[in-house]
Amino acid sequence: MIAIGVVLILVGDHPANFPSTIEQLVSLNYGRPTANLLALGSGLGSLNPIYIIELGLLILLATPIVRVGMSVVLFAVEKDKIYVGLTLFVLVVLQVAIFIDGPYEAVS
């Protein structure tokens, strides 16, 4: 998904107000993630490459969370309490790193 978005940026028409230099890109904070799923869906519907890249990044972030979450479920089905506890701890650490520490580091 990310590669498709990058290719669309390189070969296609740029979205409206697309920065032409890296300095403009940084100063405008262009392409910052959106928490609005309707905006993401609208951007994907119009084949906006920025939103395609964002979807790829969301999939990339969701992959380890889903994998560890499914491990918790599988260990619970096996009634292995030690591994359920350990895997829940890993899931909490993973979510703290992604959703709390990551955004904190980004604004610092």
Backbone as a ProteinNet text record, in pm:
[ID]
protein_1_A
[PRIMARY]
MIAIGVVLILVGDHPANFPSTIEQLVSLNYGRPTANLLALGSGLGSLNPIYIIELGLLILLATPIVRVGMSVVLFAVEKDKIYVGLTLFVLVVLQVAIFIDGPYEAVS
[TERTIARY]
82.9	0	87.5	190.6	279.6	349.7	397.8	467.2	373	248.3	151	130.2	117.4	100.4	219.7	338.8	459.9	467.4	435.9	437.8	335.2	215.4	114.8	160.7	233.7	286.9	389.8	476	584.9	537.7	437.1	396.9	266.3	186.9	55.5	51.6	-69	-92.3	-87.5	-30.3	-21.2	-154.4	-184.2	-306.8	-302.2	-417.6	-424.2	-335.2	-269.1	-180	-63.4	-18.6	93.9	222.4	300.6	425.6	525.6	599.6	696.1	837.4	864.3	996.5	981	1089.7	1087.5	1064.4	1120	1099.4	950.3	880.4	736.1	662.9	705.8	644.3	651.7	769.7	788.3	715.5	722.8	661.3	509.1	450.2	304.9	255.5	349.3	312.3	220.4	255	171.8	171.8	58.2	48.5	41.7	14.8	6.1	-111.6	-101.1	-207.1	-340.6	-445.9	-578.9	-645.5	-722.7	-798.5	-941.1	-972.1	-1106.7	-1119.7	-1196.1	-1210.4	-1288.2	-1380.2	-1453.2	-1359.1	-1266.6	-1168.5	-1076.7	-1038.1	-953.9	-1028	-1154.3	-1233.9	-1254.3	-1279.5	-1296.5	-1167.5	-1055.2	-925.9	-891.8	-926.1	-901.9	-992.5	-1117.7	-1211.6	-1166.7	-1098.5	-1049.4	-907.8	-857.7	-722.7	-614	-631.3	-529.5	-412	-291.9	-178.5	-140.3	-162.8	-129.5	-213.8	-341.6	-429.9	-400.4	-354.4	-314.9	-192.6	-97.4	20	-22.8	-116	-163.1	-229.9	-309.2	-371.1	-263.7	-160.4	-50.2	17.9	35.4	96.9	6.3	-123.9	-218.1	-217.8	-211.7	-203	-73.7	34.9	164	161.8	97.9	87.1	-7.9	-112.9	-212.3	-162.1	-68.6	-24.3	29.1	124.2	171.6	66.6	-19.1	-122.8	-220.5	-263.3	-355.7	-288.9	-163.8	-93.2	-81	-41.6	-28.5	-166.2	-266.8	-401.9	-455.9	-429.8	-473.5	-397.7	-273.8	-198.1	-261.9	-309.3	-378.4	-500.9	-578.2	-699.3	-663.2	-562.1	-523.7	-472	-393.6	-346.5	-461.9	-560.3	-677.1	-759.4	-772.2	-844.4	-773.8	-640.5	-562.1	-556.9	-613.1	-615.1	-474.7	-384.8	-246.7	-233.6	-259.1	-267.6	-135.8	-25.3	105	129	104.5	127.4	22.9	-99.3	-199.1	-150.4	-101.7	-50.4	68.7	163.4	282.5	246.2	156.7	119.7	37.1	-47.1	-119.9	-23.6	81.4	182.6	249.6	284.9	346.5	250	121.5	22.1	11.1	13.1	6.7	131.2	248.5	372.9	372	324.5	317.6	224.3	109.5	14.2	64.3	130.8	188.7	294.8	377.2	483.4	426.3	317.6	262.3	174.9	86.3	-15.9	15.8	108.4	141.3	282.9	380.1	518.9	551.2	498.4	524.8	477.7	348.7	303.2	375.4	411.2	484.6	620.8	689	820.9	808.3	696.8	680.3	666.9	607.5	589.4	704.9	792.2	905.1	1018
-119	0	125.6	122.8	239.2	260	151.5	161.7	212.3	167.3	215.1	365.2	411.8	555.2	636.1	585.3	657.3	662.8	551.2	549.6	648.3	652.5	747.8	892.3	919.8	1055.5	1086.9	990.4	1016	1026.9	948.3	947.5	1020.4	1044.4	1102.7	1251.7	1301.7	1441.6	1454.6	1563.9	1585.4	1634.2	1596.5	1647.5	1799.3	1859	2004.7	2047.7	2159.4	2217.1	2125.6	2044.9	1955.2	2036	2023.4	2100.2	2060.7	2159.3	2131.7	2110.9	2147.2	2125.5	2058.2	2001.4	1936.4	2039	2159.1	2263.8	2297.4	2307.3	2333	2215.3	2095.6	1975.6	1975.5	2007.2	2008.4	2126	2243.7	2361.3	2352.2	2286	2271.6	2151.5	2067.2	1942	1861.5	1858.6	1796.1	1644.9	1583.9	1439.4	1385.5	1472.4	1421.8	1324.8	1225.8	1125.1	1186.4	1126.9	1172.1	1067.8	1113.8	1022.7	1010.4	1075.3	1077.6	970.6	865.7	756.8	798.8	895	943.8	1015.6	1095.2	1163.2	1061.7	958	853.7	782.4	747.8	681.5	768.4	897.4	990.3	1003.5	1013.6	1024.6	899.6	782.3	657.5	647.9	695.4	692.8	778.4	888.8	976.2	938.7	826.5	776.4	878.6	951.6	1045.6	963.8	980.6	897.6	912	1028.5	1047.5	955.9	943.8	857.4	709.8	675.7	537.8	501.7	592.3	569.4	557.5	643.4	638.4	504.5	453.1	322	214	221	125.5	132.4	253.8	268.9	217	238.9	185.7	33	-26.5	-172.5	-221	-149.6	-186.6	-180.1	-78.6	-67.7	-171.8	-205.7	-299.1	-443.2	-476.5	-614.6	-673.8	-610.7	-672.9	-673	-572.9	-569.1	-684.8	-707.3	-817.5	-951.9	-963.9	-1091	-1124.1	-1028.5	-1053.1	-1072.9	-995.9	-1014.1	-1153.3	-1203.2	-1339	-1443.8	-1415.1	-1507.1	-1515.7	-1402.8	-1402.6	-1493.8	-1480.1	-1561.6	-1709.9	-1741.8	-1882.6	-1942.5	-1867	-1917.2	-1931.7	-1843.9	-1853.9	-1977.7	-2008	-2128.7	-2253.7	-2250.5	-2362.8	-2363.4	-2260.8	-2245.4	-2243	-2175	-2159.5	-2021.4	-2014.8	-1886.8	-1810.3	-1880	-1811.8	-1737.9	-1806	-1741.8	-1634.6	-1652.4	-1546.8	-1420.8	-1435.2	-1319.9	-1254.8	-1336.1	-1281.5	-1211.1	-1271.5	-1213.5	-1086.8	-1083.6	-960.4	-848.4	-883.7	-783.9	-730.4	-819.4	-777.2	-688.2	-722.8	-642.7	-502.6	-493.5	-362	-280.1	-340.6	-269.7	-222.7	-307.5	-272.3	-154	-155.2	-45.8	83.2	74	194.3	252.8	167.1	215	282.5	228.2	283.3	405.2	396.5	499.3	607.3	581.4	681.4	734.2	645.6	689.7	743.1	680.7	727	868.7	898.7	1038.3	1136.7	1095.4	1184.2	1218.4	1118.2	1140.4	1228.1	1213.7	1289.7	1438.3	1477.8	1619.8	1678.5	1595.5	1645.4	1695.4
0	0	0	83.1	90.8	-43.7	-101.8	-230.8	-340.1	-338.6	-436.9	-422.1	-296.3	-272.7	-320	-294.4	-337.1	-489.3	-555.3	-701.5	-756.8	-695.8	-742.2	-725	-617.9	-599.6	-707.8	-736.9	-831.2	-976.1	-1014.6	-1155.4	-1183.4	-1081	-1103.8	-1077.2	-1089.1	-1054.3	-903.2	-858.2	-714.9	-660.6	-535.3	-472.7	-460.1	-438.8	-421.9	-306.1	-322.7	-220.5	-185.1	-278.2	-252.8	-245.8	-136.4	-124	-232.6	-279.7	-386.9	-334.3	-208.6	-149.9	-13.3	33.1	165.1	274.5	259.4	360.4	373.9	261.3	265.9	329.9	297.5	352.4	504.4	558	702.9	766.8	706.9	767.6	769	670.6	665.8	745	792.6	859.5	767.7	639.5	537.6	553.4	535.3	541.5	682.1	779.3	916.5	924	1012.9	1019.7	1058.2	1008.9	1043.7	1132.1	1228.6	1314	1264.1	1154.3	1100.9	992.7	1023.3	926.5	802.5	817.3	699.8	603.1	658.8	573.6	506	580.6	522.3	410.1	433.9	330.9	208.9	231.7	120.1	39.8	111.1	43.6	-35.3	20.4	-52.3	-174	-158.8	-270.7	-387.2	-355.7	-462.6	-507.7	-455.7	-487.7	-456.1	-347	-300.5	-246.8	-303.8	-263.3	-116.4	-57.8	83	170.2	138.1	216.2	191.2	72.4	44.3	128	137.9	222.9	368.4	410.5	548.7	579.6	486.9	506.7	520.7	438.9	450.4	585.7	637.1	769.1	879.9	866.9	966	965.8	847	837.8	901.4	875.9	932.5	1085.2	1141	1286.9	1345.6	1273.3	1325.6	1326.3	1240.4	1227.5	1358.5	1427.7	1552.3	1662.5	1664.9	1768	1748.5	1625.6	1597.1	1624.3	1586.7	1608.5	1756.9	1837.4	1981.8	2044.1	1998.5	2049.2	2020.4	1900.9	1867.5	1949.8	1982.8	2068.4	2206.4	2258.8	2388.3	2380.2	2273.3	2256.9	2247.7	2169.1	2152.6	2283	2358.4	2487.7	2586.2	2577.9	2666	2631	2503.5	2461.9	2514.8	2514.5	2566.6	2719.2	2781.9	2927.9	2987.4	2916.6	2962.5	3025.9	3155.2	3226	3226.7	3235.3	3238.4	3107.1	2994.8	2865.4	2834.5	2885.5	2869.4	2939.8	3062.6	3138.2	3070.8	3027.8	2961.4	2830.5	2755	2626.5	2645.4	2749.3	2780.6	2817.9	2892.2	2927.1	2800.5	2708.6	2582.5	2503.9	2502.8	2432.3	2492.5	2623.9	2690.4	2657.1	2665.3	2633.5	2488	2398.6	2257.4	2234.8	2297.1	2280	2343.5	2457.6	2518.8	2425.9	2368.9	2279.8	2155.7	2101.5	1978.1	2003.7	2102	2117.3	2220.3	2311.6	2414.2	2395.3	2394.8	2383.5	2244.7	2140.8	2003.8	1979.8	2006.8	1988.9	2078.9	2200.7	2291.8	2232.3	2178.1	2117.9	1991.4	1920.1	1795.6	1821.4	1932.3	1960.2	2039.8	2091.8	2171.8	2083.2
[MASK]
++++++++++++++++++++++++++++++++++++++++++++++++++++++++++++++++++++++++++++++++++++++++++++++++++++++++++++

